[in-house]
Amino acid sequence: MDGKTLIAARYGNAQPAGGLPLTPVMELMLRHRSVRNYSDQPLPDGALEALIAVGQSASTSSNMQPVSVVAVTDPARKLRFSRAASGQAFVATAPVILCFVLDQSRPARVGAARSEDLWALPLLDNFVAGATDAAIFAQNVMLAAQSMGLSGCYIGNLRNDPEFIAQELSLPRQAVVLFGMALGYEAGPETGIRPRLPQSEVLHYEQYSTETEATALENYDMTFAAHEAEQGRPHSTWTGRHIARYASHEYLSGRINLRTILMRMGFPLK
């Protein structure tokens, strides 16, 4: 697909204003799809190490680098992760699962080795900064993987039972997996590009506005539902998914107790 076609797919034919000059990198980014069906072909030799080098090249707040990654390829462990992640089958079948760790254990060890009280480490601000760093790191990895012909999908459901995941990975206290990433080669059928919100509701100039939101969301619901039908998925609208997720104890699974769990794992979030 050319750039114009990719933009049309990303917005469900609702073209943003402007000429949108696209570079090859931007076109690659516009092609992003969450892929959950993988062949058993392994990643090329050296690919994982190259991807982590790219991830480490991402911006990091104050150069604290509070991110670690654990790569999981063991079939038995991937199966256990699949069960912990709401039974998502692709977690067990992807060649590799990358676990992105917000790692405050490393700075804690730095402070202990120098007999310094790093009293600010437990502050909520540092947890937010670490989570932000992990997301930026991971997105670099995803984009680089796609440039190599690989496909991927984030796994937020690893937060269903973070203590179990930590035990599986032998994580120290003050380290938690925020999310995972499945990587591998897509096995058909190829998934479609899921349309996003119209840009008019995401890009604001000077001040935030909700003037066109109601109409835009009504139209987007129709676009979203049509795409889901084309992909053979159950009928759903984008606004309806808010009810299914933000008003559902079942969807949240163990994550409803995440704050308490994080405190047990060494994150007081002061």
Secondary structure by P-SEA (a helix, b strand, c coil): ccaaaaaaaaaccccccccccccaaaaaaaaccccccccccccccaaaaaaaaaaaacccccccccbbbbbbccaaaaaaaaaaaccccccccccbbbbbbbcaaaaaaaaaaacccccccccaaaaaaaaaaaaaaaaaaaaaaaaacbbbbbbccccccaaaaaaaacccccccccbbbbbccccccccccccccccccccccccccccccaaaaaaaaaaaaaaaaaaccccccaaaaaaaccccccccccccaaaaaaaaaccccc
